[in-house]
Amino acid sequence: MFDDSTPGTDRPLASRANFLLSQLGFHVAQTFTARLAPLGIAPNHFGLLMHLERSEGNTQQQLADALGIHRKVMVGLLDDLEQRDLVERRRHPSDRRAHAIHLTEAARELLPRARRVADQHEGEILAPLDASERARLITVLQRLAEHTGSPAGVHPGLHQSAARSRHPGDSSGAR
């Protein structure tokens, strides 16, 4: 019996995990970006806002460290969110040189809508799977992400410059 999962065999792309994960990842990224666009945010904004919701009041540096993002990239992302009136920088209560980052009321109104978009999108992507299969898939994906060194809950898209996500749906990143 021929086992076409053996490394080095001439396997079709549709039987290669790396190709399938890339194919699905591209589709999910493109459709999620398109679904968030009417809300005026991109996936990296959504990820940062979700993180901020749990760690409000942290400094820019603390956020950069927690997410593994270079401080200059963090400043750009926060500048972008501040221009959208989704975050505000306030003087840190115990460090005059630092700013504490807080969500605005607009962000608090936007986040439930963005979560609904994310939940609906995930539901549609996983529709062919039953609850047990979904749970197993999440477990396997978490193991794979951990194996690659990806920090839990931190998307690599956060490392992109804010300029690339200024206008969701506009691939040029121009204003």
Residue, then its C-alpha position, 0 to 999 in steps of 0.5 A: m500500500f502506498d503511503d503518500s504522507t511519507p516525506g519525499t514522496d510526490r504528494p499533491l498539494a491538497s494532501r500537504a498540511n503546510f499547504l492546507l494550513s497556508q491556504l486556510g490561513f490566507h482565506v481566514a485572514q482575507t475574510f476576517t479583514a474584510r469583515l472588520a473593515p466596516l467597523g474601521i479596524a483591521p485584525n491587528h487593531f482587534g488583537l491589540l484592543m482585545h489585549l488592552e481590554r484585559s490589561e488597561g492602564n499598562t504603559q506602552q512599554q509593558l504592552a510592547d513587552a507583553l506582546g513581543i512587539h518592538r516599541k516603535v511598532m507599538v507606538g505606531l499601532l497606538d498612534d493609529l488607534e488614538q487617531r481613530d479615537l479608540v485609545e487614549r494615553r494618560r500620564h502614568p500615575s507612578d511614572r511621570r515619563a510613561h503613558a498609561i493606555h486606556l480604551t475610550e468609550a468608542a472602543r468599549e462600544l466597538l469591541p462587542r460588535a467586533r467580537r460578534v464579527a469574529d464569532q460569526h466568522e469563526g462559526e462559518i469557518l468551522a461550520p463543517l465540524d461538530a463540537s467535538e471536532r472543533a474542540r480537538l482542532i483548537t487543541v491541535l492548533q494550540r499545540l502547533a502554535e506552541h511548537t512554533g514558539s508563537p506566544a499564546g494569544v499574540h498574532p504575528g500580524l501585530h508586528q506589522s507597522a500600523a501604516r499597513s493597516r490604516h485603511p482596512g481593505d486598502s492594500s496600499g496602506a495609503r491615506 
